[in-house]
Amino acid sequence: MIGYITYFLAGLASVWLTLFMWGFSAGPATPAPWYRLVCSLVVWVCASALSLHYTKPAALLALACTTITIATAVVYESFWALLSPIDLAVVVCATVTLFRRSRERWLALTARPGFRLRLILSVVPLVVCCFMVNLRLVGPLILAGPPPQGGGLPAP
């Protein structure tokens, strides 16, 4: 349940902050914010829901997405993104989960909470995402792919 709460809140905060900062700019100057947005959406919607049923694959998915986010921040020199405590919380939670459950099978179902509660909680990230993220505006940003290096507004 700790993984669910961590991935849900970290993904939500990261998506919100990325979209908030994207709204104040003329477009990202590097592809790093696009990777952060996509990886944060995966952590928020997929890893949090998956953590209620299969904790190890969820932790690995969250760790992979956060690693991609940190790697793109380093590659594209977006060093401000490296200061994020959100990424640190996800990395710590996923790493601790993987170490503590290292002897378990990868697809071992969790027993608690009950199945009905897990089913309801696994739909919550998707419902919150549908209400918070305007797909008419954010969908084309994601589908367009990462912007070219030196993006922003075209030169006059």
ZAGUVO-188668 format. One record per residue (C-alpha): x, z, y; residue in three letters. Coordinates in Angstrom, 1 decimal, always signed. Each point is the difference from the previous one (the first is absolute). Layout:
+--------+--------+--------+------+
|      u |      w |      v | type |
+--------+--------+--------+------+
|      X |      Z |      Y |  Ala |
...
+--------+--------+--------+------+
This chain:
+--------+--------+--------+------+
|      u |      w |      v | type |
+--------+--------+--------+------+
|   +0.0 |   +0.0 |   +0.0 |  Met |
|   +3.0 |   +0.6 |   +2.3 |  Ile |
|   +1.0 |   -3.6 |   -0.5 |  Gly |
|   -3.4 |   -1.2 |   +0.9 |  Tyr |
|   -0.1 |   +2.0 |   +3.2 |  Ile |
|   +3.5 |   -1.0 |   +1.0 |  Thr |
|   -0.4 |   -3.7 |   -0.7 |  Tyr |
|   -3.4 |   -0.1 |   +1.7 |  Phe |
|   +1.0 |   +1.8 |   +3.2 |  Leu |
|   +3.5 |   -1.7 |   +0.2 |  Ala |
|   -1.5 |   -3.5 |   -0.6 |  Gly |
|   -2.8 |   +0.6 |   +2.5 |  Leu |
|   +2.4 |   +1.3 |   +2.7 |  Ala |
|   +2.5 |   -2.8 |   -0.5 |  Ser |
|   -2.7 |   -2.7 |   +0.1 |  Val |
|   -1.6 |   +1.5 |   +3.1 |  Trp |
|   +3.3 |   +0.4 |   +1.8 |  Leu |
|   +1.2 |   -3.5 |   -0.9 |  Thr |
|   -3.2 |   -1.6 |   +1.2 |  Leu |
|   -0.1 |   +2.2 |   +3.1 |  Phe |
|   +3.5 |   -1.0 |   +1.0 |  Met |
|   -0.7 |   -3.7 |   -0.9 |  Trp |
|   -2.9 |   +0.1 |   +2.5 |  Gly |
|   +2.4 |   +0.9 |   +2.8 |  Phe |
|   +2.4 |   -2.8 |   -0.6 |  Ser |
|   -0.1 |   -3.7 |   +0.3 |  Ala |
|   +0.7 |   -0.2 |   -3.7 |  Gly |
|   +2.8 |   +1.4 |   -2.1 |  Pro |
|   +3.5 |   -1.2 |   +0.8 |  Ala |
|   +1.0 |   +0.4 |   -3.7 |  Thr |
|   -1.8 |   -0.1 |   -3.3 |  Pro |
|   +0.5 |   +3.7 |   -0.6 |  Ala |
|   -3.4 |   +1.1 |   +1.4 |  Pro |
|   -1.8 |   -2.5 |   -2.2 |  Trp |
|   +1.8 |   +1.4 |   -3.1 |  Tyr |
|   -0.8 |   +3.5 |   +1.2 |  Arg |
|   -3.7 |   -0.9 |   +0.4 |  Leu |
|   -0.3 |   -1.6 |   -3.4 |  Val |
|   +1.9 |   +2.7 |   -1.9 |  Cys |
|   -1.9 |   +2.7 |   +1.8 |  Ser |
|   -3.3 |   -1.6 |   -1.0 |  Leu |
|   +1.1 |   -0.1 |   -3.6 |  Val |
|   +1.0 |   +3.7 |   +0.1 |  Val |
|   -3.2 |   +0.9 |   +1.7 |  Trp |
|   -2.5 |   -1.9 |   -2.1 |  Val |
|   +1.7 |   -0.6 |   -3.3 |  Cys |
|   +2.5 |   +2.8 |   -0.6 |  Ala |
|   -2.3 |   +2.7 |   +1.1 |  Ser |
|   -2.9 |   -1.1 |   -2.2 |  Ala |
|   +2.4 |   -0.7 |   -2.9 |  Leu |
|   +1.5 |   +3.5 |   +0.3 |  Ser |
|   -3.2 |   +1.6 |   -1.1 |  Leu |
|   +0.1 |   -1.8 |   -3.3 |  His |
|   +3.6 |   -0.9 |   -0.8 |  Tyr |
|   +2.5 |   +2.0 |   +2.0 |  Thr |
|   +3.3 |   -1.6 |   -1.0 |  Lys |
|   -0.9 |   -3.6 |   +0.7 |  Pro |
|   -1.5 |   +1.2 |   +3.4 |  Ala |
|   +3.2 |   +1.8 |   +0.9 |  Ala |
|   +2.1 |   -3.0 |   -1.0 |  Leu |
|   -2.3 |   -2.3 |   +2.1 |  Leu |
|   +0.2 |   +2.3 |   +3.0 |  Ala |
|   +3.8 |   +0.3 |   -0.4 |  Leu |
|   +0.4 |   -3.8 |   -0.2 |  Ala |
|   -2.1 |   -0.6 |   +3.1 |  Cys |
|   +1.8 |   +2.6 |   +2.0 |  Thr |
|   +3.3 |   -1.4 |   -1.1 |  Thr |
|   -1.0 |   -3.5 |   +1.1 |  Ile |
|   -1.1 |   +1.5 |   +3.4 |  Thr |
|   +3.3 |   +1.8 |   +0.5 |  Ile |
|   +2.1 |   -3.0 |   -1.2 |  Ala |
|   -1.7 |   -2.3 |   +2.5 |  Thr |
|   +0.5 |   +2.5 |   +2.8 |  Ala |
|   +3.7 |   +0.0 |   -0.8 |  Val |
|   +0.3 |   -3.8 |   -0.5 |  Val |
|   -1.9 |   -0.8 |   +3.2 |  Tyr |
|   +1.6 |   +2.8 |   +2.0 |  Glu |
|   -3.3 |   +1.8 |   +0.7 |  Ser |
|   +1.8 |   +3.3 |   -0.1 |  Phe |
|   -2.9 |   +1.9 |   +1.7 |  Trp |
|   -1.9 |   -0.5 |   -3.3 |  Ala |
|   +2.7 |   +1.9 |   -1.9 |  Leu |
|   -0.9 |   +3.2 |   +1.9 |  Leu |
|   -3.5 |   +0.1 |   -1.5 |  Ser |
|   -0.9 |   +3.2 |   -1.7 |  Pro |
|   -2.8 |   -1.9 |   -1.7 |  Ile |
|   +2.4 |   -1.9 |   -2.2 |  Asp |
|   +1.9 |   +3.1 |   -0.8 |  Leu |
|   -3.1 |   +1.8 |   -1.2 |  Ala |
|   -0.9 |   -3.0 |   -2.3 |  Val |
|   +3.6 |   -0.2 |   -1.4 |  Val |
|   +0.2 |   +3.7 |   -0.7 |  Val |
|   -3.5 |   +0.2 |   -1.6 |  Cys |
|   +0.6 |   -3.1 |   -2.1 |  Ala |
|   +3.5 |   +1.1 |   -1.1 |  Thr |
|   -1.1 |   +3.5 |   -0.9 |  Val |
|   -3.0 |   -1.4 |   -2.0 |  Thr |
|   +2.3 |   -2.4 |   -1.9 |  Leu |
|   +2.5 |   +2.7 |   -0.8 |  Phe |
|   -2.6 |   +2.7 |   -1.0 |  Arg |
|   -1.9 |   -2.4 |   -2.2 |  Arg |
|   +3.1 |   -1.8 |   -1.5 |  Ser |
|   -0.9 |   +1.0 |   -3.5 |  Arg |
|   -3.6 |   -1.2 |   +0.1 |  Glu |
|   -1.1 |   -3.5 |   -0.9 |  Arg |
|   -0.4 |   -2.5 |   +2.8 |  Trp |
|   -3.7 |   -0.5 |   -0.6 |  Leu |
|   -1.0 |   +3.5 |   -0.7 |  Ala |
|   -3.4 |   +0.8 |   +1.6 |  Leu |
|   -0.2 |   +3.1 |   +2.1 |  Thr |
|   -2.5 |   +2.6 |   -1.2 |  Ala |
|   -0.9 |   +1.6 |   +3.3 |  Arg |
|   -2.1 |   -0.3 |   +2.1 |  Pro |
|   -3.0 |   -1.1 |   -2.0 |  Gly |
|   -0.7 |   -3.7 |   -0.5 |  Phe |
|   -3.0 |   -0.2 |   +2.4 |  Arg |
|   +2.0 |   +1.7 |   +2.8 |  Leu |
|   +3.0 |   -2.3 |   -0.7 |  Arg |
|   -2.3 |   -3.1 |   +0.2 |  Leu |
|   -1.5 |   +1.2 |   +3.3 |  Ile |
|   +3.4 |   +0.8 |   +1.5 |  Leu |
|   +1.5 |   -3.3 |   -1.1 |  Ser |
|   -2.6 |   -1.9 |   +2.0 |  Val |
|   +0.5 |   +2.1 |   +3.2 |  Val |
|   +3.2 |   -1.9 |   +1.1 |  Pro |
|   -1.7 |   -3.3 |   -0.3 |  Leu |
|   -3.1 |   +1.1 |   +1.9 |  Val |
|   +2.1 |   +1.6 |   +2.8 |  Val |
|   +2.1 |   -3.2 |   +0.1 |  Cys |
|   -3.1 |   -2.2 |   +0.3 |  Cys |
|   -1.3 |   +2.1 |   +2.9 |  Phe |
|   +3.3 |   +0.5 |   +1.8 |  Met |
|   +1.8 |   -3.4 |   -0.4 |  Val |
|   -1.9 |   -3.0 |   +1.4 |  Asn |
|   +0.7 |   -2.7 |   -2.6 |  Leu |
|   -0.9 |   -2.8 |   +2.4 |  Arg |
|   +2.9 |   +1.0 |   +2.2 |  Leu |
|   +2.5 |   +1.5 |   -2.5 |  Val |
|   -0.7 |   -2.4 |   -2.8 |  Gly |
|   +1.5 |   -3.1 |   +1.7 |  Pro |
|   +3.1 |   +2.1 |   +1.0 |  Leu |
|   +0.6 |   +0.9 |   -3.6 |  Ile |
|   -0.8 |   -3.5 |   -1.4 |  Leu |
|   +2.3 |   -1.7 |   +2.5 |  Ala |
|   +3.0 |   +1.7 |   -1.5 |  Gly |
|   +2.9 |   +1.6 |   +1.8 |  Pro |
|   +0.7 |   -1.5 |   +3.5 |  Pro |
|   +3.2 |   -1.9 |   +0.5 |  Pro |
|   +3.0 |   +1.9 |   +1.4 |  Gln |
|   -0.3 |   +0.3 |   +3.8 |  Gly |
|   -3.8 |   -0.3 |   -0.2 |  Gly |
|   -2.3 |   +1.0 |   +2.9 |  Gly |
|   -1.7 |   -2.4 |   +2.3 |  Leu |
|   +1.2 |   -3.7 |   +0.1 |  Pro |
|   +2.2 |   -1.0 |   +2.8 |  Ala |
|   -1.7 |   -1.8 |   +2.9 |  Pro |
+--------+--------+--------+------+
